[in-house]
Amino acid sequence: MDNAQVLAGLKEHFFEKAPHYDLKFSFPHENFSEIVKSNFHTLTLPETYGGKNYGFERTSSLLVELASGCAATTLCLAMHYYTLAGLGRMMDNEMLSKVFEDIYERGEFISSFNQPNVMLQKARESPKDLVKIKIEKVEGGYVIDGIKMFVSGSERFKYLPVYGIQENTQTKLGITALMVTKDDTGAVIENAWNSSSMKGTMSHHVRLKSVFVPKDRLIGREGYAIEDTNELTYWSRLTISSVYHGIAKAAIDYITRIMKQKRDAYSQTPLAFLPGPQFTLADMLIKFETASSQLLTFARQADHERKQGRFSDDLFQKSLITKYYITNTANEIVWMAMQIEGMNSLNQGQLLERLYRDVRAATFHQPSDDLLKELLAKKALGVITLKNRWA
């Protein structure tokens, strides 16, 4: 089967299983087994490591489809995809090469980095206050202490890359990146996930208690982790936006079917023939199409600039705009679908009830809306500062 057939099969499987994992508040291990069986866990890996080297546009399209089947599964997969893609350009790192080979051969998964908001500091605040992980250099490697919060897919991921503050690196930020594994002594999963949204992600915390990491698991340069992994910023915003756009797609697909089947309680006229629901559906389609265009424009520009080897300030701002517009529009679309279906959409276990809970998480991904707007405006005005948040 070609990738399109495999994708359709995975989406259908995800869709059938999604209510079960949501109801049971459990991680979709079976879905991830199917992903590995279909060899879809390697798509953003470089071809050198058995991957397909999917870029921004192809990855986004794939995630939108899968998320319309099961958003929780796809959000975890998105973290895996974008981390592989962002680190895949560091071809000279022997450790990463071994990680990529392990992922390809054994069907392992990698989590995303913890995200320090280093460009949005408060007055007199140091970078170490923004990163909950401390790194100390010792003989033969590093010792890590701290907590990596809300690790989506924590029950399945083997690799956990982390940013941490390392003292005395003589750099502005002093943030170093290291590769931790779930088998490292002192790496403990804390069962902290108790959210009504995205239940199946099992986004628990990972406590790092004096975890020793050998020196060969350094990612990039000491103190320059943000600069050396800059591409991850764009991948994160694209993939997260794609997942929630997939939820919007699921809502439209569902309510279109419902309008053809359901009759108005009073007139017994099919909803498809009533102007109110028609106008609401039209508004949903307009919102979805404009959001699709925004997502596609961002993805294509990112692919182009990736080939050029440099990401522009214009793309940085576009990534923020895309994240804001897609996530907020997805919320609007799901709510509008619920207005068409009526009270039934609030019943526990109904599709729109679950989609509504899941889509509410969209705007809380970093940067959240308030920080996003501040960062966007400051970037446009050229007043970004690492010393004071309020310039």
ZAMARGU-4260 file (C-alpha; in steps of 0.2 Angstrom, whole numbers, plus 5000, padded with zeros to 4 digits):
<rodrens>
0) 5000/5000/5000 | 5006/5018/4997 | 5007/5031/5010 | 4989/5038/5006 | 4981/5021/5009
5) 4991/5018/5025 | 4986/5036/5031 | 4968/5032/5028 | 4969/5016/5037 | 4977/5024/5052
10) 4965/5038/5053 | 4950/5026/5053 | 4959/5015/5067 | 4962/5031/5077 | 4944/5037/5075
15) 4937/5020/5081 | 4948/5019/5096 | 4948/5037/5102 | 4932/5036/5112 | 4939/5021/5122
20) 4955/5029/5127 | 4946/5045/5132 | 4933/5036/5142 | 4946/5025/5151 | 4959/5039/5153
25) 4972/5028/5146 | 4987/5030/5134 | 4984/5023/5116 | 4998/5010/5115 | 4989/5001/5102
30) 4989/5016/5090 | 5007/5018/5092 | 5010/5000/5088 | 5000/5003/5072 | 5011/5018/5069
35) 5027/5008/5070 | 5019/4993/5060 | 5016/5005/5046 | 5033/5013/5048 | 5025/5030/5050
40) 5036/5034/5065 | 5051/5038/5054 | 5043/5050/5042 | 5053/5066/5047 | 5069/5056/5049
45) 5082/5059/5036 | 5083/5046/5023 | 5100/5041/5029 | 5091/5034/5044 | 5077/5025/5035
50) 5065/5040/5035 | 5056/5050/5022 | 5063/5067/5026 | 5046/5075/5027 | 5046/5094/5027
55) 5035/5106/5035 | 5021/5105/5022 | 5020/5086/5021 | 5021/5084/5039 | 5007/5097/5042
60) 4995/5088/5030 | 4998/5071/5038 | 4995/5078/5055 | 4979/5086/5051 | 4972/5070/5044
65) 4977/5059/5058 | 4971/5072/5071 | 4954/5072/5064 | 4954/5053/5069 | 4962/5055/5086
70) 4969/5071/5092 | 4977/5064/5108 | 4987/5051/5098 | 4992/5064/5085 | 4998/5077/5097
75) 5010/5064/5105 | 5016/5059/5087 | 5018/5078/5083 | 5030/5080/5097 | 5040/5065/5090
80) 5040/5071/5072 | 5045/5089/5075 | 5059/5084/5087 | 5066/5072/5075 | 5065/5084/5061
85) 5073/5098/5071 | 5087/5087/5077 | 5089/5078/5060 | 5100/5092/5053 | 5113/5089/5066
90) 5121/5075/5056 | 5138/5077/5064 | 5132/5071/5081 | 5136/5053/5083 | 5125/5051/5098
95) 5110/5057/5088 | 5114/5046/5074 | 5113/5031/5086 | 5096/5038/5093 | 5089/5039/5075
100) 5095/5021/5071 | 5087/5015/5087 | 5070/5024/5083 | 5070/5017/5065 | 5075/4999/5070
105) 5066/4996/5086 | 5051/5008/5085 | 5056/5020/5099 | 5049/5037/5101 | 5056/5054/5107
110) 5048/5068/5117 | 5049/5086/5113 | 5060/5098/5123 | 5054/5108/5138 | 5052/5126/5131
115) 5060/5140/5141 | 5052/5157/5137 | 5069/5165/5136 | 5063/5180/5125 | 5049/5185/5138
120) 5058/5188/5154 | 5052/5199/5168 | 5062/5213/5175 | 5078/5207/5184 | 5074/5189/5181
125) 5088/5178/5176 | 5086/5163/5163 | 5088/5150/5177 | 5071/5156/5184 | 5063/5151/5167
130) 5070/5134/5166 | 5065/5121/5179 | 5081/5110/5176 | 5098/5113/5182 | 5113/5105/5173
135) 5130/5103/5182 | 5146/5097/5173 | 5155/5083/5182 | 5169/5071/5177 | 5163/5061/5162
140) 5147/5070/5159 | 5133/5080/5167 | 5121/5078/5182 | 5103/5084/5179 | 5091/5090/5193
145) 5074/5097/5190 | 5057/5093/5182 | 5051/5091/5164 | 5033/5095/5165 | 5018/5089/5154
150) 5028/5076/5144 | 5015/5071/5131 | 5017/5052/5127 | 5027/5049/5143 | 5021/5031/5144
155) 5029/5027/5127 | 5044/5038/5124 | 5061/5032/5127 | 5071/5048/5123 | 5068/5064/5133
160) 5079/5078/5126 | 5080/5093/5139 | 5085/5111/5140 | 5094/5115/5157 | 5103/5130/5165
165) 5122/5126/5166 | 5132/5138/5176 | 5148/5146/5170 | 5146/5143/5152 | 5150/5161/5148
170) 5135/5163/5137 | 5120/5175/5137 | 5108/5162/5142 | 5118/5147/5148 | 5106/5134/5142
175) 5113/5117/5137 | 5104/5103/5129 | 5106/5085/5134 | 5098/5068/5129 | 5090/5059/5144
180) 5082/5042/5142 | 5068/5034/5152 | 5080/5021/5158 | 5092/5033/5166 | 5094/5031/5185
185) 5084/5045/5193 | 5072/5048/5179 | 5055/5046/5187 | 5038/5048/5179 | 5026/5056/5191
190) 5008/5053/5187 | 5002/5071/5186 | 4990/5071/5171 | 4973/5074/5177 | 4966/5085/5163
195) 4949/5083/5155 | 4957/5089/5139 | 4968/5077/5128 | 4966/5063/5141 | 4975/5050/5130
200) 4991/5060/5129 | 4995/5055/5147 | 5006/5071/5149 | 5014/5066/5165 | 5029/5075/5173
205) 5046/5068/5173 | 5056/5071/5188 | 5075/5071/5186 | 5084/5067/5202 | 5103/5068/5200
210) 5102/5060/5183 | 5120/5057/5176 | 5121/5059/5158 | 5137/5055/5149 | 5146/5069/5140
215) 5143/5061/5123 | 5124/5064/5125 | 5127/5083/5123 | 5116/5091/5110 | 5125/5105/5101
220) 5136/5116/5112 | 5137/5120/5130 | 5127/5136/5134 | 5121/5137/5116 | 5106/5125/5116
225) 5093/5138/5110 | 5104/5144/5096 | 5109/5127/5090 | 5091/5120/5090 | 5083/5135/5083
230) 5073/5125/5070 | 5063/5117/5083 | 5054/5133/5086 | 5046/5133/5069 | 5042/5114/5069
235) 5033/5116/5086 | 5022/5129/5080 | 5018/5121/5064 | 5014/5103/5071 | 5004/5109/5086
240) 4994/5120/5074 | 4991/5106/5063 | 4984/5095/5076 | 4971/5107/5082 | 4967/5111/5064
245) 4963/5092/5062 | 4951/5094/5076 | 4942/5108/5067 | 4941/5096/5052 | 4934/5082/5062
250) 4920/5094/5068 | 4916/5100/5051 | 4915/5082/5044 | 4904/5077/5058 | 4892/5091/5058
255) 4890/5090/5039 | 4884/5072/5041 | 4873/5077/5056 | 4864/5090/5046 | 4860/5078/5032
260) 4852/5066/5045 | 4844/5076/5059 | 4828/5085/5058 | 4822/5101/5067 | 4812/5096/5083
265) 4798/5108/5078 | 4796/5108/5060 | 4803/5091/5056 | 4813/5099/5042 | 4830/5092/5039
270) 4844/5103/5046 | 4852/5104/5029 | 4837/5114/5022 | 4836/5127/5036 | 4845/5143/5033
275) 4852/5145/5051 | 4862/5129/5051 | 4867/5132/5033 | 4874/5150/5037 | 4883/5143/5052
280) 4891/5129/5042 | 4896/5141/5029 | 4905/5152/5042 | 4913/5136/5048 | 4919/5132/5031
285) 4926/5150/5028 | 4935/5150/5044 | 4943/5132/5040 | 4948/5137/5023 | 4956/5153/5028
290) 4965/5144/5042 | 4971/5131/5030 | 4978/5144/5019 | 4987/5152/5033 | 4994/5135/5038
295) 5000/5131/5021 | 5008/5148/5018 | 5018/5146/5034 | 5023/5128/5030 | 5029/5132/5012
300) 5039/5147/5017 | 5047/5137/5031 | 5051/5123/5018 | 5059/5136/5007 | 5069/5144/5021
305) 5075/5127/5027 | 5082/5123/5011 | 5091/5140/5011 | 5098/5136/5028 | 5091/5151/5037
310) 5075/5156/5045 | 5069/5174/5043 | 5061/5186/5056 | 5046/5187/5044 | 5044/5168/5046
315) 5046/5169/5065 | 5032/5182/5066 | 5022/5171/5054 | 5024/5156/5065 | 5016/5166/5079
320) 5002/5172/5069 | 4998/5155/5062 | 4999/5147/5080 | 4987/5160/5086 | 4975/5160/5072
325) 4974/5141/5069 | 4971/5137/5088 | 4958/5151/5091 | 4949/5147/5075 | 4948/5128/5079
330) 4940/5133/5095 | 4927/5143/5086 | 4923/5130/5073 | 4920/5116/5086 | 4909/5128/5096
335) 4899/5132/5080 | 4896/5114/5077 | 4890/5111/5094 | 4877/5126/5091 | 4871/5116/5076
340) 4869/5100/5084 | 4861/5107/5100 | 4861/5099/5118 | 4866/5082/5112 | 4883/5089/5108
345) 4885/5091/5127 | 4882/5073/5131 | 4897/5064/5138 | 4904/5052/5125 | 4897/5062/5110
350) 4911/5066/5097 | 4908/5085/5099 | 4909/5084/5118 | 4926/5076/5117 | 4932/5088/5103
355) 4927/5103/5113 | 4937/5097/5128 | 4952/5093/5117 | 4952/5109/5107 | 4952/5119/5123
360) 4970/5114/5126 | 4975/5123/5110 | 4978/5140/5116 | 4988/5134/5131 | 5003/5127/5121
365) 5018/5139/5123 | 5018/5153/5119 | 5000/5155/5127 | 4990/5169/5119 | 4995/5183/5130
370) 5013/5180/5128 | 5012/5176/5110 | 5004/5193/5106 | 5017/5202/5117 | 5031/5193/5108
375) 5024/5196/5091 | 5022/5215/5094 | 5040/5216/5102 | 5047/5207/5087 | 5039/5219/5075
380) 5044/5234/5085 | 5062/5228/5088 | 5061/5229/5107 | 5065/5211/5111 | 5077/5211/5126
385) 5085/5198/5137 | 5087/5209/5152 | 5070/5216/5155 | 5053/5209/5149 | 5045/5226/5150
390) 5056/5237/5138
</rodrens>
